[in-house]
Amino acid sequence: MNLLDIIGPVMVGPSSSHTAGAVKIGNICRKLLGDTIKSAEIFFHGSFQATGKGHGTDKAIVAGLLGCAVDDIRIPDSFELAARQGLEFRIRGIDLGEAHPNSVKINLTGVTGKKLEIIAASIGGGRIQIHEIDGLTVNFSGDYPTLIVQNLDQPGHIMDVTSMLAHKSVNIAEMQLYRENRGGNAVMVIECDQEVPKDSIKWLEHLEGIIKVTYLSLAEEEAHV
Amino acid sequence: MYKALEDLIREEQSSGIPFWKLVQKDDCKEQNKSEEQSFQEMQYIYRSMRSSFEEYDAKLLSASGLVGGEGARLQKWREAGKMVSGEFISSVMEKALKISESNACMKRIVAAPTAGSCGVVAAVFLGIQEKEQISEEKMAEALYVAAGIGGVIASRAFLSGAAGGCQAEIGSASAMAAGGLVYLLGGDAEGIANAAALALKNLLGLACDPVAGLVEVPCVKRNVMGAVNAITSAELTMAGIRSKIPPDEVIDAMRFIGRGMSEEIRETGKGGLAGTQTGIHYRESMSQSW
């Protein structure tokens, strides 16, 4: 734990889990889509559904999708901000079963047609976890640059990815592998110590057997809201 | 991160390096960051605490409508000379109430250790600085003291209402503020830890029972109590009064009590005040769906 997690963060209230954590989830979803968001469908589960309105969780998620940080004083006005920026959104409740009580499912569509479906949870103290991407189980915090590769469950794809990372001098902090079934869809989640170059991600996308590449960059965005 | 206040006391006594500096050095090593950068961040945190007080807006209401405007009411009462608590405690009460109300009304605050307890450390620190004209640098040092206490509580027990009830939030915040205040009044590591112990002991067992599950009732007013409790604990300490139970053991007692709390009184908005007839009525009268 960081000292600035104990005295801090500087944030818009009222709740680190239901407000600041929700902003972070929105932020990470925006970065993972890698496109300006055209529309978002937001589904709140559990405590997010029960107390989200009172905690401003709805405004916080939308603010995060627009690129606001947790201390952005425009968070309470994010719905108006979304209207001005042409972001359409719809918020509803959902039952995600055994999911963490502070969970949200978000379906995003970008202006270029990119789509992304995410389930994330705010796990306390403003920390978050991404639990599902496009229906596939994953588990990462968004604290590292994270590469998510969806591929066919065939030999060689892990080597394709890891040798590219080695070639680019990117060190792997943690790596997880999941698959739906033998020979079906698989996903690898790689948390890195360095940023993965953009052209390397493009190169990966064109490899045979690679279905989709999603990347969470922690580098500062060029355009701010 | 330190796991015992006893370690900090021993190190201060053997090395002569003050409590706050030990905490800073330890964190800088862990985060691989320079002491200079860390100190600048802490000064920014302190300035943000001040803004969270100064930007109070009496016209705002929280989402439920249950919180808002009471800080201004207390200010009016204080300025009319009606308060018997004395200038210092009165001003700290007002600050704690205003900062905590601001949090409930979606204004910018500093979580210390949590958003729900953001008014405690900030109110005590801003209050004593105003009274004693203390430098910004010294205030940042006191924030390291508070953070060091919080760090030990986090590693031995917990800092969230969901894990250990309100004792873990307001109780920890009060312990952090008490230790910081003792440092600002000239106390050493032993005094800092003692004040933290006295403050936390008073709040052991406090349930987290927020009405409708929101950081509003009773959280906002408990910030006032946590701040005042920090002052009394620091005053006892400076007079030479000692906790009969050592500080680390008090933290362990909080952990034991928190573990035994039922889920209904750990931030679920089910039991305690939230479960009263009126508490349930407030919840049901709020529109909570989309």
HADDOCK unambig.tbl for C-alpha pairs under 7 A between the chains (distance, minus, plus):
assign (segid A and resid 3 and name CA) (segid B and resid 27 and name CA) 6.42 0.50 0.50
assign (segid A and resid 3 and name CA) (segid B and resid 147 and name CA) 6.25 0.50 0.50
assign (segid A and resid 6 and name CA) (segid B and resid 112 and name CA) 6.00 0.50 0.50
assign (segid A and resid 6 and name CA) (segid B and resid 113 and name CA) 4.80 0.50 0.50
assign (segid A and resid 6 and name CA) (segid B and resid 147 and name CA) 5.87 0.50 0.50
assign (segid A and resid 6 and name CA) (segid B and resid 150 and name CA) 6.29 0.50 0.50
assign (segid A and resid 6 and name CA) (segid B and resid 151 and name CA) 6.81 0.50 0.50
assign (segid A and resid 7 and name CA) (segid B and resid 111 and name CA) 6.24 0.50 0.50
assign (segid A and resid 7 and name CA) (segid B and resid 112 and name CA) 4.66 0.50 0.50
assign (segid A and resid 7 and name CA) (segid B and resid 113 and name CA) 5.58 0.50 0.50
assign (segid A and resid 7 and name CA) (segid B and resid 147 and name CA) 5.70 0.50 0.50
assign (segid A and resid 8 and name CA) (segid B and resid 110 and name CA) 5.23 0.50 0.50
assign (segid A and resid 8 and name CA) (segid B and resid 111 and name CA) 4.76 0.50 0.50
assign (segid A and resid 8 and name CA) (segid B and resid 112 and name CA) 5.86 0.50 0.50
assign (segid A and resid 8 and name CA) (segid B and resid 113 and name CA) 6.91 0.50 0.50
assign (segid A and resid 9 and name CA) (segid B and resid 110 and name CA) 5.81 0.50 0.50
assign (segid A and resid 9 and name CA) (segid B and resid 111 and name CA) 5.66 0.50 0.50
assign (segid A and resid 10 and name CA) (segid B and resid 48 and name CA) 6.99 0.50 0.50
assign (segid A and resid 10 and name CA) (segid B and resid 108 and name CA) 6.93 0.50 0.50
assign (segid A and resid 10 and name CA) (segid B and resid 109 and name CA) 5.75 0.50 0.50
assign (segid A and resid 10 and name CA) (segid B and resid 110 and name CA) 4.36 0.50 0.50
assign (segid A and resid 10 and name CA) (segid B and resid 111 and name CA) 6.45 0.50 0.50
assign (segid A and resid 11 and name CA) (segid B and resid 108 and name CA) 5.33 0.50 0.50
assign (segid A and resid 11 and name CA) (segid B and resid 109 and name CA) 5.56 0.50 0.50
assign (segid A and resid 11 and name CA) (segid B and resid 110 and name CA) 6.11 0.50 0.50
assign (segid A and resid 12 and name CA) (segid B and resid 106 and name CA) 5.56 0.50 0.50
assign (segid A and resid 12 and name CA) (segid B and resid 107 and name CA) 5.25 0.50 0.50
assign (segid A and resid 12 and name CA) (segid B and resid 108 and name CA) 4.06 0.50 0.50
assign (segid A and resid 12 and name CA) (segid B and resid 109 and name CA) 6.04 0.50 0.50
assign (segid A and resid 13 and name CA) (segid B and resid 103 and name CA) 4.50 0.50 0.50
assign (segid A and resid 13 and name CA) (segid B and resid 104 and name CA) 6.16 0.50 0.50
assign (segid A and resid 13 and name CA) (segid B and resid 106 and name CA) 4.49 0.50 0.50
assign (segid A and resid 13 and name CA) (segid B and resid 107 and name CA) 5.80 0.50 0.50
assign (segid A and resid 13 and name CA) (segid B and resid 108 and name CA) 6.17 0.50 0.50
assign (segid A and resid 13 and name CA) (segid B and resid 109 and name CA) 6.60 0.50 0.50
assign (segid A and resid 13 and name CA) (segid B and resid 115 and name CA) 6.43 0.50 0.50
assign (segid A and resid 14 and name CA) (segid B and resid 103 and name CA) 4.79 0.50 0.50
assign (segid A and resid 14 and name CA) (segid B and resid 104 and name CA) 4.79 0.50 0.50
assign (segid A and resid 14 and name CA) (segid B and resid 105 and name CA) 6.95 0.50 0.50
assign (segid A and resid 14 and name CA) (segid B and resid 106 and name CA) 5.62 0.50 0.50
assign (segid A and resid 14 and name CA) (segid B and resid 115 and name CA) 6.15 0.50 0.50
assign (segid A and resid 14 and name CA) (segid B and resid 116 and name CA) 6.80 0.50 0.50
assign (segid A and resid 14 and name CA) (segid B and resid 215 and name CA) 6.25 0.50 0.50
assign (segid A and resid 15 and name CA) (segid B and resid 115 and name CA) 5.53 0.50 0.50
assign (segid A and resid 15 and name CA) (segid B and resid 116 and name CA) 6.60 0.50 0.50
assign (segid A and resid 15 and name CA) (segid B and resid 215 and name CA) 6.84 0.50 0.50
assign (segid A and resid 16 and name CA) (segid B and resid 114 and name CA) 6.89 0.50 0.50
assign (segid A and resid 16 and name CA) (segid B and resid 115 and name CA) 5.93 0.50 0.50
assign (segid A and resid 50 and name CA) (segid B and resid 288 and name CA) 6.34 0.50 0.50
assign (segid A and resid 51 and name CA) (segid B and resid 213 and name CA) 6.26 0.50 0.50
assign (segid A and resid 51 and name CA) (segid B and resid 214 and name CA) 6.83 0.50 0.50
assign (segid A and resid 51 and name CA) (segid B and resid 288 and name CA) 6.61 0.50 0.50
assign (segid A and resid 53 and name CA) (segid B and resid 288 and name CA) 5.67 0.50 0.50
assign (segid A and resid 54 and name CA) (segid B and resid 63 and name CA) 5.11 0.50 0.50
assign (segid A and resid 54 and name CA) (segid B and resid 64 and name CA) 6.31 0.50 0.50
assign (segid A and resid 54 and name CA) (segid B and resid 214 and name CA) 6.37 0.50 0.50
assign (segid A and resid 55 and name CA) (segid B and resid 214 and name CA) 6.49 0.50 0.50
assign (segid A and resid 71 and name CA) (segid B and resid 108 and name CA) 6.29 0.50 0.50
assign (segid A and resid 73 and name CA) (segid B and resid 107 and name CA) 6.84 0.50 0.50
assign (segid A and resid 73 and name CA) (segid B and resid 108 and name CA) 6.50 0.50 0.50
assign (segid A and resid 76 and name CA) (segid B and resid 106 and name CA) 6.45 0.50 0.50
assign (segid A and resid 91 and name CA) (segid B and resid 290 and name CA) 6.14 0.50 0.50
assign (segid A and resid 92 and name CA) (segid B and resid 290 and name CA) 5.42 0.50 0.50
